[in-house]
Amino acid sequence: MTGRIIPEEMALSLIGDDERGYDFITEKDILALKTFSSDQGVLTLYMDIRPERLQDNPLGLRYKNLISPVRPEIHDRNALLLFDAVTADIGRLLENTYSRSRGRGLAIFAAPQKFSPKRDRAVRYEKFLVYHLPEAPQDMLAWGATPALTPLLIQLDEHEPTGVVLTDRRRARFFVYYMGEAAEYGISEVDETPPKTKALGWGAHNHEQWQEEQYRKHLRHVAAFTEAIADKAGWKWLVLAGPDEIPAELTRYLAKPLKDKLLDAITLSLNVTYNDVRDKVAPLVQEAEVREEAQILKTFIGELARESGRAVAGLADATLAAQQARIDTLIFPPDFIQPGWQCQSCGGLIADLADTPPEQCIYCGGPLKKIPDIVTVAAMQTLNLGGHVEVVRDKENQSVIKTHGDIGALLRF
């Protein structure tokens, strides 16, 4: 029986991206994007590619409408030529490759190398990354020195990893369900005890007892592996799976922190594929996410009702709390967008609600810059300060937050 737990071997052996079209985005991918910058410019594109959206609003037309407001902001002639060349490349890619949807959302990060329109026939790229997302983002195009990561980070914050442990009496396999896909860790736990003999009498009885003890040892090892992987990988939830009553038996060997993460113990053959695991676990996670939304909203409503409760509702109070770095969890539905201004000195946010634009920042008096969506910026500020973002996707739960100005926040203080 294997009993050693070697953290270095806890590596994913699969990156999702199968026929459903969702990419398995890892922490390493995000870290690389966060630390990347380019003097030449980085183009970031997010698009909703759900079939119903493509039918009502063609991808190419929406893409051109995203380019229009960004282009006048680029004043350097060479930079504008580069921007035009990059957007033309992506336009052809959208027309030829993504006119039929894969997944529900699309994110593209394109960082060109130095480009001379008189000398170079085509743009060469230092980075050109395409991700298919499990949720449809709001359409967005940005051009700057670093990639715009907020929509992607929101989806990562919303889709935290769920561990899946699949075991029988001899073997165990360990999976993670994350960003709409399942992947298997490159480790396993195997009971190498010989199978049951055909001995008769007391010998058979003693051997059966011995076999049962080996089986219990196997489950204890599986529980130990589960705890080690969950701690290393940061599982939010846990699903146990296996034939017959085995998943329920394994539950008895789990430590309380793991039991608290447990969503269900389900019946599943040990010889399943990644997609089998995904299809069984996805509904459990979706139900858990709806319950979590409802619980967060219940807490939010309760805090609002208290005289000194740690919650605020409405755009003005939420943006003020973001400016004061007080937000623990920012709450809003996925279709809530609000244009406004951001202070170029202190980063403060002001919603575009007045008949006339403000002359200066209400917090520090600094100069203001018009931005298309202050909700996205507030979400990014919250995530950067270690807070969370709860995008309310369930229709019934959305009706609750919509009665409070479409946005609210649970506060740290």
C-alpha positions as CSV (number, residue, x, y, z in Angstrom):
1,M,0.0,0.0,0.0
2,T,1.4,3.4,-0.9
3,G,1.5,5.6,2.1
4,R,3.9,8.4,1.3
5,I,2.5,11.8,0.4
6,I,4.8,13.8,-1.8
7,P,3.6,17.3,-2.4
8,E,5.9,17.9,-5.5
9,E,4.0,15.1,-7.3
10,M,0.6,16.8,-6.9
11,A,0.5,18.2,-10.4
12,L,-2.4,18.4,-12.8
13,S,-2.1,15.9,-15.7
14,L,-4.9,17.5,-17.7
15,I,-5.8,20.9,-19.0
16,G,-9.5,21.0,-19.7
17,D,-10.5,22.5,-23.1
18,D,-12.5,19.6,-24.5
19,E,-15.6,19.6,-26.6
20,R,-17.4,22.0,-24.3
21,G,-14.8,24.6,-25.1
22,Y,-13.8,25.8,-21.6
23,D,-10.2,26.4,-20.8
24,F,-8.7,25.2,-17.6
25,I,-7.0,28.4,-16.5
26,T,-4.4,27.8,-13.7
27,E,-2.9,30.1,-11.1
28,K,0.4,30.0,-13.1
29,D,-1.5,31.5,-16.1
30,I,-2.9,34.3,-14.0
31,L,0.4,35.1,-12.4
32,A,2.0,35.3,-15.8
33,L,-0.7,37.7,-17.0
34,K,-0.5,39.8,-13.8
35,T,3.2,40.3,-14.1
36,F,3.3,40.9,-17.9
37,S,3.7,44.3,-19.4
38,S,4.8,45.6,-22.8
39,D,5.9,49.1,-24.0
40,Q,4.4,48.2,-27.4
41,G,0.9,47.8,-25.9
42,V,-1.3,44.9,-24.9
43,L,-4.7,44.4,-26.5
44,T,-7.3,42.8,-24.2
45,L,-10.6,41.6,-25.6
46,Y,-13.6,40.0,-23.8
47,M,-16.7,38.9,-25.7
48,D,-19.9,37.2,-25.0
49,I,-20.1,34.3,-27.5
50,R,-23.3,32.5,-26.4
51,P,-25.3,31.3,-29.4
52,E,-28.3,33.4,-28.6
53,R,-26.0,36.5,-28.4
54,L,-24.3,35.7,-31.7
55,Q,-27.7,35.4,-33.3
56,D,-29.0,38.7,-32.1
57,N,-25.8,40.7,-32.3
58,P,-23.1,39.5,-34.8
59,L,-19.6,39.1,-33.4
60,G,-18.0,41.2,-36.1
61,L,-20.3,44.2,-35.6
62,R,-19.9,44.2,-31.8
63,Y,-16.1,44.0,-32.2
64,K,-16.0,47.0,-34.5
65,N,-18.1,49.0,-32.0
66,L,-15.6,48.1,-29.3
67,I,-12.7,49.5,-31.4
68,S,-14.4,52.8,-32.2
69,P,-14.1,54.5,-28.7
70,V,-10.5,53.2,-28.1
71,R,-8.9,54.3,-31.3
72,P,-9.3,58.1,-30.8
73,E,-7.5,57.8,-27.4
74,I,-4.2,56.7,-29.2
75,H,-2.4,59.8,-30.3
76,D,1.0,58.5,-31.4
77,R,0.9,57.7,-35.1
78,N,3.1,54.6,-34.9
79,A,1.1,53.3,-31.9
80,L,-2.1,53.8,-33.9
81,L,-0.8,51.9,-36.9
82,L,0.2,49.0,-34.6
83,F,-3.2,49.1,-32.9
84,D,-4.9,48.9,-36.3
85,A,-2.7,46.0,-37.4
86,V,-3.4,44.1,-34.1
87,T,-7.2,44.7,-34.2
88,A,-7.2,43.7,-37.9
89,D,-5.5,40.4,-37.0
90,I,-8.0,39.7,-34.2
91,G,-10.9,40.7,-36.5
92,R,-9.9,38.0,-39.0
93,L,-9.5,35.5,-36.2
94,L,-13.0,36.3,-34.9
95,E,-14.5,36.0,-38.4
96,N,-12.8,32.8,-39.4
97,T,-12.5,30.9,-36.1
98,Y,-15.1,32.1,-33.7
99,S,-18.1,32.9,-35.8
100,R,-19.5,29.7,-34.4
101,S,-19.3,29.6,-30.6
102,R,-17.2,27.4,-28.4
103,G,-17.9,27.9,-24.7
104,R,-19.8,31.0,-23.5
105,G,-17.2,33.6,-23.2
106,L,-14.0,34.6,-25.0
107,A,-10.8,36.3,-23.7
108,I,-7.9,37.3,-25.9
109,F,-4.6,38.9,-24.8
110,A,-2.4,40.1,-27.7
111,A,1.0,41.7,-27.0
112,P,2.8,42.6,-30.3
113,Q,6.6,42.8,-30.7
114,K,8.1,46.0,-32.2
115,F,6.4,46.7,-35.5
116,S,7.3,48.9,-38.4
117,P,4.5,49.3,-41.0
118,K,7.0,50.2,-43.7
119,R,9.2,47.1,-43.1
120,D,7.1,44.4,-41.5
121,R,4.4,42.6,-43.5
122,A,2.8,41.1,-40.5
123,V,2.7,41.6,-36.7
124,R,4.7,39.3,-34.7
125,Y,3.5,38.6,-31.1
126,E,5.4,38.2,-27.9
127,K,2.1,36.8,-26.4
128,F,-1.1,35.8,-28.0
129,L,-3.4,34.0,-25.7
130,V,-7.0,32.8,-26.2
131,Y,-9.2,31.5,-23.4
132,H,-12.7,30.1,-23.6
133,L,-14.7,31.0,-20.4
134,P,-17.5,29.1,-18.6
135,E,-19.5,32.4,-18.1
136,A,-20.2,35.1,-20.7
137,P,-18.4,38.3,-19.8
138,Q,-19.5,41.8,-20.8
139,D,-18.0,42.9,-24.2
140,M,-14.8,44.9,-23.5
141,L,-11.7,46.0,-25.5
142,A,-8.7,47.7,-23.8
143,W,-5.3,48.8,-25.1
144,G,-2.6,49.6,-22.6
145,A,0.8,48.6,-21.2
146,T,-0.7,45.7,-19.2
147,P,-3.6,43.3,-19.8
148,A,-7.0,44.1,-18.3
149,L,-7.8,41.2,-16.1
150,T,-10.8,42.1,-14.0
151,P,-13.5,40.1,-16.0
152,L,-11.2,37.0,-15.9
153,L,-10.4,37.5,-12.2
154,I,-14.1,37.8,-11.4
155,Q,-14.8,34.5,-13.0
156,L,-11.9,32.9,-11.2
157,D,-13.2,34.3,-7.9
158,E,-16.7,32.9,-8.8
159,H,-15.4,29.5,-9.9
160,E,-13.2,28.2,-7.1
161,P,-11.9,24.7,-7.3
162,T,-13.9,21.7,-6.1
163,G,-12.0,18.5,-5.2
164,V,-13.4,15.1,-6.3
165,V,-12.1,11.9,-4.7
166,L,-13.0,8.7,-6.5
167,T,-12.2,5.5,-4.7
168,D,-13.1,1.8,-4.3
169,R,-11.6,-0.8,-2.0
170,R,-8.2,-0.9,-3.9
171,R,-7.7,2.3,-5.7
172,A,-8.3,6.0,-5.5
173,R,-8.2,8.8,-8.1
174,F,-8.1,12.5,-7.3
175,F,-9.7,15.2,-9.5
176,V,-10.4,18.9,-9.5
177,Y,-13.5,20.5,-11.0
178,Y,-12.7,24.1,-11.9
179,M,-13.8,26.7,-14.4
180,G,-16.4,24.3,-15.9
181,E,-13.9,21.4,-16.5
182,A,-12.5,18.4,-14.6
183,A,-8.8,17.5,-14.4
184,E,-7.0,14.7,-12.7
185,Y,-4.0,15.0,-10.4
186,G,-0.9,13.1,-11.3
187,I,-1.0,11.0,-8.1
188,S,-3.0,8.0,-7.0
189,E,-3.4,5.8,-3.9
190,V,-3.4,2.0,-4.4
191,D,-3.9,-0.8,-1.9
192,E,-1.3,-3.4,-3.0
193,T,-2.8,-6.0,-0.6
194,P,-3.3,-9.4,-2.3
195,P,-7.0,-10.2,-3.1
196,K,-9.2,-12.3,-0.9
197,T,-8.3,-16.0,-0.8
198,K,-10.7,-19.0,-1.0
199,A,-9.6,-20.4,2.3
200,L,-12.2,-22.2,4.5
201,G,-12.9,-22.3,8.2
202,W,-11.1,-20.2,10.8
203,G,-8.4,-19.4,8.2
204,A,-11.0,-17.8,5.9
205,H,-12.5,-15.9,8.9
206,N,-9.1,-14.5,10.0
207,H,-8.2,-13.6,6.4
208,E,-11.5,-11.7,6.0
209,Q,-10.8,-9.7,9.1
210,W,-7.3,-9.0,7.9
211,Q,-8.7,-7.9,4.5
212,E,-11.2,-5.6,6.2
213,E,-8.3,-4.0,8.2
214,Q,-6.3,-3.4,5.0
215,Y,-9.4,-1.8,3.5
216,R,-9.7,0.5,6.5
217,K,-6.0,1.4,6.1
218,H,-6.6,2.1,2.5
219,L,-9.5,4.5,3.3
220,R,-7.3,6.2,6.0
221,H,-4.6,6.7,3.4
222,V,-7.2,8.1,0.9
223,A,-8.4,10.6,3.6
224,A,-4.8,11.6,4.2
225,F,-4.1,12.2,0.5
226,T,-7.4,14.1,0.3
227,E,-6.4,16.4,3.1
228,A,-2.9,17.1,1.7
229,I,-4.2,17.9,-1.8
230,A,-7.1,20.0,-0.5
231,D,-4.7,22.1,1.5
232,K,-2.2,22.5,-1.4
233,A,-4.8,23.2,-4.1
234,G,-7.2,25.3,-2.0
235,W,-10.3,23.4,-2.6
236,K,-13.5,25.2,-1.7
237,W,-15.8,22.2,-1.9
238,L,-15.4,18.4,-1.9
239,V,-17.3,15.6,-3.6
240,L,-16.7,11.9,-2.7
241,A,-17.5,9.3,-5.4
242,G,-17.2,5.6,-5.8
243,P,-19.2,2.4,-6.1
244,D,-22.0,1.4,-3.6
245,E,-21.5,2.6,-0.1
246,I,-17.8,3.3,-0.3
247,P,-18.0,7.2,-0.5
248,A,-20.1,7.3,2.6
249,E,-17.6,5.1,4.4
250,L,-14.8,7.4,3.4
251,T,-16.6,10.3,5.0
252,R,-16.0,8.8,8.5
253,Y,-12.2,9.1,8.0
254,L,-12.2,12.8,7.0
255,A,-11.2,15.6,9.3
256,K,-13.9,18.1,10.3
257,P,-12.6,20.9,8.0
258,L,-13.0,18.5,5.0
259,K,-16.4,17.4,6.1
260,D,-17.4,21.0,6.2
261,K,-16.5,21.3,2.5
262,L,-18.4,18.1,1.5
263,L,-21.2,18.7,-1.0
264,D,-22.2,15.1,-1.5
265,A,-21.1,11.4,-1.7
266,I,-22.2,9.9,-5.0
267,T,-22.1,6.6,-6.8
268,L,-19.6,6.5,-9.7
269,S,-17.5,3.8,-11.4
270,L,-13.8,4.1,-10.9
271,N,-13.1,3.8,-14.6
272,V,-14.8,7.1,-15.6
273,T,-13.4,9.8,-17.9
274,Y,-12.8,13.4,-17.0
275,N,-16.0,14.4,-18.7
276,D,-18.0,11.9,-16.7
277,V,-16.6,13.5,-13.5
278,R,-17.4,16.9,-14.8
279,D,-21.0,16.1,-15.8
280,K,-21.7,14.5,-12.4
281,V,-20.1,17.2,-10.3
282,A,-21.2,20.3,-12.2
283,P,-24.9,20.3,-11.0
284,L,-23.7,19.8,-7.4
285,V,-21.4,22.8,-7.7
286,Q,-24.1,25.0,-9.4
287,E,-26.6,24.2,-6.6
288,A,-24.0,25.0,-4.0
289,E,-23.2,28.4,-5.7
290,V,-26.9,29.3,-5.7
291,R,-27.1,28.4,-2.0
292,E,-24.0,30.5,-1.3
293,E,-25.4,33.4,-3.2
294,A,-28.6,33.2,-1.2
295,Q,-26.7,33.0,2.1
296,I,-24.5,36.0,1.2
297,L,-27.6,38.0,0.3
298,K,-29.3,36.9,3.5
299,T,-26.3,38.2,5.5
300,F,-26.3,41.4,3.4
301,I,-30.0,42.1,4.1
302,G,-29.4,41.3,7.8
303,E,-26.5,43.7,8.1
304,L,-28.4,46.4,6.3
305,A,-31.2,46.1,8.8
306,R,-28.9,46.6,11.8
307,E,-28.3,50.1,12.9
308,S,-24.5,49.8,12.6
309,G,-24.5,46.8,10.3
310,R,-21.5,46.1,8.1
311,A,-23.2,46.5,4.7
312,V,-24.0,49.3,2.2
313,A,-26.4,49.3,-0.7
314,G,-26.5,51.4,-3.9
315,L,-23.9,52.7,-6.2
316,A,-22.9,55.8,-4.3
317,D,-22.3,54.0,-1.0
318,A,-20.6,51.0,-2.6
319,T,-18.1,53.2,-4.6
320,L,-17.4,55.2,-1.4
321,A,-16.7,51.9,0.5
322,A,-14.4,50.8,-2.3
323,Q,-12.5,54.2,-2.1
324,Q,-12.1,53.6,1.7
325,A,-10.9,50.0,1.2
326,R,-13.7,48.7,3.4
327,I,-15.3,46.1,1.1
328,D,-15.1,42.4,2.0
329,T,-17.6,41.2,-0.6
330,L,-18.9,43.2,-3.5
331,I,-22.3,42.0,-4.8
332,F,-23.9,42.8,-8.2
333,P,-25.6,41.0,-11.1
334,P,-23.6,40.2,-14.2
335,D,-25.5,42.7,-16.5
336,F,-24.9,45.7,-14.2
337,I,-22.7,48.3,-15.9
338,Q,-22.4,51.9,-14.9
339,P,-20.3,54.6,-16.7
340,G,-18.5,57.2,-14.6
341,W,-15.2,58.8,-13.8
342,Q,-12.1,57.7,-11.9
343,C,-9.7,60.1,-10.2
344,Q,-6.2,60.0,-11.8
345,S,-4.7,61.0,-8.4
346,C,-6.4,58.8,-5.7
347,G,-8.3,56.3,-7.9
348,G,-11.7,57.3,-6.4
349,L,-14.8,56.4,-8.4
350,I,-17.8,58.6,-9.3
351,A,-20.9,57.3,-11.0
352,D,-22.3,59.2,-14.1
353,L,-25.6,60.1,-12.4
354,A,-25.6,63.9,-12.6
355,D,-26.9,66.1,-15.4
356,T,-23.5,67.8,-15.6
357,P,-20.1,66.0,-15.1
358,P,-18.1,66.8,-12.0
359,E,-15.2,69.2,-12.4
360,Q,-12.9,67.4,-10.0
361,C,-12.6,64.4,-7.7
362,I,-15.0,64.7,-4.8
363,Y,-12.4,62.9,-2.5
364,C,-9.2,64.7,-3.3
365,G,-9.9,67.4,-5.9
366,G,-7.8,65.6,-8.5
367,P,-8.4,65.4,-12.3
368,L,-11.0,62.9,-13.5
369,K,-10.9,60.4,-16.4
370,K,-14.1,59.1,-18.0
371,I,-14.4,55.3,-17.8
372,P,-17.1,53.0,-19.4
373,D,-17.8,50.9,-16.3
374,I,-17.0,51.8,-12.7
375,V,-18.5,48.5,-11.4
376,T,-15.7,46.6,-13.1
377,V,-13.1,49.0,-11.6
378,A,-14.6,48.6,-8.1
379,A,-14.5,44.9,-8.5
380,M,-10.8,45.0,-9.4
381,Q,-10.0,47.2,-6.4
382,T,-11.8,44.8,-4.1
383,L,-9.9,41.8,-5.5
384,N,-6.6,43.6,-5.3
385,L,-7.2,44.3,-1.6
386,G,-8.0,40.6,-0.8
387,G,-11.8,40.9,-0.9
388,H,-14.2,38.9,-2.9
389,V,-16.7,39.5,-5.7
390,E,-20.1,37.8,-5.8
391,V,-21.7,38.0,-9.2
392,V,-25.3,37.1,-8.6
393,R,-26.4,34.8,-11.4
394,D,-29.5,33.0,-10.1
395,K,-32.6,34.9,-11.2
396,E,-34.4,34.7,-7.8
397,N,-31.3,35.9,-6.1
398,Q,-30.9,38.7,-8.6
399,S,-34.3,40.0,-7.7
400,V,-33.0,40.6,-4.2
401,I,-30.0,42.7,-5.1
402,K,-32.0,44.6,-7.8
403,T,-34.2,46.0,-5.0
404,H,-31.1,47.6,-3.4
405,G,-29.8,49.5,-6.4
406,D,-28.3,46.5,-8.2
407,I,-25.1,46.7,-6.1
408,G,-24.1,46.3,-2.5
409,A,-21.3,45.2,-0.3
410,L,-20.5,43.4,2.9
411,L,-17.8,45.4,4.7
412,R,-14.7,44.6,6.7
413,F,-15.4,47.5,9.1
